[in-house]
Amino acid sequence: MADNLKRAAGRNAVELSPKPAVVDIIECFPLPIAVLDHTGEAVLVNKLFNQKYEQEILHSPTVRKTIHERGAGWKTLKIPYGVHDAVACRARTVDLPAGSMLIFDDAADEDVLRQLDQLQTQVSALRRLCSTDVLTGAWNRLHFEEVVAAEIERSVRHRQPVSLILFDIDHFKRINDTYGHQAGDSVLRELVSVTRKTIRSIDMLFRWGGEEFVVIAASTGYRGSAALAAKIREAIEAHRFQSVGPVTVSLGVAERIAPEP
């Protein structure tokens, strides 16, 4: 597990791969849309975008500025068209975990704008569904790989540490063999609940697989993460799990040290 985590944490970027259901929604949406990765390169554009624009416009200074102003609402800008001309329109950016979605509006149709709100809701719901472990409700391994890449990039940019807390349930096979897999599933769900109540609001809990879990502790060095790991261990040991009684875990902490300026 530790080797796999080390390889995942060593990536500088993560590919943004929209899920099929999201792709269908974007493709049929009545506004031009471009989905961009964290470098600003387009990984998906819908039919309407291709009909109205060239992908080169995504590299224009006005569009680049809009991409970086995430969550700032609609911005009026002029899209380069030909050598001397420009097309006026509005655009806004929707933040995604590994990139962004740039939406253009050259009609200002109120019905279309209502559909846009629905699209944003659908995208958020689908991304959460695809990023969540079904059994426990913790974030899943796919989402871990997206988030850890973003946290490493943030760590480099702001010269701040980021740490991982890795832990698994001791003798989990014995729990399944003795009490049954239904009891084992209950233990996993209770453990996630206990851990979430123990970690900070800025920390994120992921199910790596089986009985293995990871916490990303942002802007936190080794000492702070070691103290948090001790709190997690104590909280789990103090909890009385339904049907099986006390449960213990083994934990480890790894820190990515911020580079020297």
C-alpha positions in Angstrom: 0.0 0.0 0.0 2.8 2.4 1.0 4.6 1.9 -2.4 1.4 2.5 -4.3 0.7 5.7 -2.4 4.2 6.9 -2.9 3.8 6.4 -6.7 0.5 8.2 -6.7 1.9 11.1 -4.6 4.8 11.5 -6.9 2.7 12.4 -9.9 2.8 16.1 -10.8 -0.5 16.0 -12.7 -3.6 14.0 -13.1 -5.7 13.5 -16.3 -9.2 14.8 -16.2 -11.5 12.2 -17.5 -15.2 13.2 -17.6 -17.5 10.3 -16.9 -19.7 9.1 -19.7 -22.9 10.5 -18.2 -21.3 13.9 -17.7 -20.0 13.9 -21.3 -23.5 13.2 -22.7 -24.9 16.2 -20.7 -22.1 18.5 -21.9 -22.3 17.3 -25.5 -26.0 18.1 -25.7 -26.0 21.3 -23.7 -27.3 24.4 -25.6 -24.2 26.5 -24.8 -20.6 26.2 -26.0 -18.6 24.4 -23.4 -14.9 23.4 -23.1 -13.6 21.2 -20.3 -10.0 21.9 -19.4 -7.3 20.1 -17.4 -5.3 21.8 -14.6 -2.8 23.2 -17.2 -5.6 24.9 -19.2 -5.5 22.5 -22.1 -8.9 21.3 -23.6 -9.7 17.7 -23.0 -13.3 17.9 -24.2 -15.4 20.5 -26.2 -19.0 20.0 -27.2 -20.5 20.3 -30.7 -21.7 23.9 -30.2 -18.2 25.0 -29.2 -16.8 23.5 -32.4 -19.5 25.2 -34.4 -18.8 28.7 -33.1 -15.2 28.8 -32.0 -11.7 27.5 -32.7 -9.8 25.8 -29.8 -7.1 28.4 -30.2 -9.3 31.0 -28.5 -8.8 29.1 -25.2 -5.2 30.4 -25.2 -6.2 34.1 -25.7 -5.3 36.4 -22.7 -9.0 37.3 -22.0 -10.1 33.7 -21.9 -7.1 32.6 -19.8 -8.0 35.3 -17.3 -11.5 34.0 -17.1 -10.2 30.5 -16.5 -8.2 31.6 -13.6 -11.0 33.6 -12.0 -13.0 30.6 -10.9 -16.2 31.2 -9.1 -16.3 34.8 -10.1 -19.6 34.5 -12.1 -20.2 35.7 -15.6 -17.5 37.8 -17.3 -18.0 39.8 -20.4 -15.1 39.4 -22.9 -14.2 39.7 -26.5 -13.2 36.5 -28.3 -10.6 37.0 -31.1 -12.2 36.3 -34.5 -9.9 36.4 -37.5 -7.0 38.9 -37.6 -8.7 42.1 -36.6 -12.2 41.2 -35.4 -13.6 40.0 -32.1 -16.9 38.5 -30.9 -18.4 39.8 -27.7 -19.8 37.2 -25.3 -20.0 36.2 -21.7 -18.2 33.3 -20.1 -17.9 31.7 -16.7 -15.7 29.0 -15.1 -17.0 26.0 -13.1 -14.4 24.5 -10.9 -13.6 20.8 -11.2 -11.2 18.8 -9.0 -8.6 18.3 -11.7 -9.4 21.2 -13.9 -12.3 23.5 -15.0 -15.3 23.8 -17.2 -15.5 27.0 -19.3 -19.0 27.9 -20.5 -19.7 30.5 -23.1 -23.0 32.5 -23.4 -23.6 34.6 -26.5 -27.4 34.5 -26.3 -28.2 35.4 -22.7 -31.3 33.3 -23.0 -33.0 33.0 -19.5 -34.2 29.4 -20.3 -30.7 28.4 -21.2 -29.3 29.9 -18.1 -31.8 27.9 -16.0 -30.6 24.8 -17.8 -27.0 25.9 -16.9 -27.9 25.8 -13.2 -29.3 22.3 -13.7 -26.1 21.3 -15.5 -23.9 22.5 -12.7 -26.1 20.6 -10.2 -26.0 17.4 -12.3 -22.2 17.6 -12.8 -21.7 18.1 -9.1 -24.0 15.2 -8.2 -22.4 12.9 -10.8 -18.8 13.8 -9.8 -19.7 13.1 -6.1 -21.2 9.8 -7.0 -18.2 8.8 -9.0 -15.8 10.0 -6.3 -17.5 8.3 -3.3 -17.0 4.8 -1.9 -20.5 3.2 -2.0 -20.1 1.1 1.2 -18.7 3.6 3.6 -19.4 7.1 2.1 -15.7 8.0 2.3 -14.0 9.4 -0.8 -12.7 6.6 -3.0 -9.3 5.8 -4.5 -9.9 7.5 -7.8 -10.7 10.8 -6.0 -7.7 10.4 -3.8 -5.4 10.4 -6.9 -7.1 13.6 -8.2 -6.9 15.3 -4.8 -3.3 14.3 -3.9 -2.0 15.6 -7.3 -3.7 19.0 -6.6 -2.4 19.1 -3.0 1.2 18.4 -4.2 0.8 21.2 -6.7 -0.5 23.5 -4.0 2.3 22.5 -1.7 4.9 23.4 -4.4 3.2 26.7 -5.2 2.8 27.9 -1.6 5.9 26.1 -0.2 3.7 24.4 2.4 3.9 20.8 3.6 1.2 18.2 3.0 1.0 14.9 4.8 -0.7 11.5 4.4 -2.0 9.3 7.3 -2.2 5.7 6.3 -4.1 3.2 8.4 -5.7 -0.2 8.3 -7.8 -2.3 10.6 -5.9 -4.9 12.6 -7.0 -8.5 12.0 -9.9 -7.5 9.8 -10.0 -11.0 8.2 -10.6 -12.5 11.6 -13.5 -10.1 12.1 -15.1 -11.2 8.8 -14.4 -14.9 9.6 -15.8 -14.7 13.1 -18.8 -12.4 12.8 -19.5 -12.5 9.1 -19.0 -10.0 6.2 -22.1 -8.0 7.1 -20.5 -7.3 10.5 -17.3 -6.4 8.7 -19.1 -3.9 6.5 -20.7 -2.4 9.6 -17.2 -2.0 11.1 -16.0 -0.2 8.0 -18.9 2.2 8.1 -18.6 2.9 11.8 -14.8 3.5 11.5 -15.4 6.1 8.7 -17.9 7.8 11.0 -15.6 7.9 14.0 -12.6 9.1 11.8 -14.6 11.9 10.2 -15.6 13.2 13.7 -11.9 13.2 14.7 -10.2 14.8 11.8 -10.3 18.5 10.9 -12.7 20.1 8.4 -9.8 20.7 6.0 -8.7 17.0 6.1 -10.1 14.4 3.7 -10.7 10.7 4.4 -10.4 8.2 1.6 -11.0 4.4 1.4 -7.9 3.1 -0.3 -9.3 -0.4 -0.6 -10.5 -3.2 1.7 -9.8 -2.2 5.2 -7.2 0.4 4.2 -7.8 4.2 4.5 -5.9 7.4 3.9 -6.2 10.9 5.3 -4.8 13.8 3.4 -3.7 16.5 5.9 -3.2 19.7 3.9 -0.7 22.4 5.1 0.4 20.1 7.9 3.8 18.8 8.7 4.9 15.5 10.2 4.4 16.5 13.8 0.9 17.8 13.3 0.0 14.7 11.3 1.5 12.4 13.8 -0.6 14.0 16.6 -3.7 13.7 14.4 -2.9 10.1 13.7 -2.7 9.5 17.5 -6.1 11.1 17.9 -7.6 8.9 15.2 -6.1 5.7 16.8 -7.4 6.7 20.3 -10.9 7.5 19.0 -11.2 4.2 17.2 -9.9 2.2 20.1 -12.4 4.0 22.5 -15.3 3.2 20.2 -17.4 0.1 20.8 -18.3 -1.3 17.4 -21.6 -3.0 17.1 -21.4 -6.8 17.3 -17.6 -7.0 17.4 -16.6 -4.8 20.3 -13.2 -3.0 20.3 -11.2 -2.6 17.1 -7.7 -1.4 16.7 -5.8 0.1 13.8 -2.2 0.4 12.7 -1.2 3.8 11.3 1.7 5.5 9.5 2.5 9.1 8.6 4.3 10.5 5.5 5.1 14.1 4.9 6.0 15.9 1.6 8.4 18.5 2.7 7.9 21.9 1.1 10.9 22.8 -1.2 13.4 25.5 -0.2 12.7 28.9 -1.8 
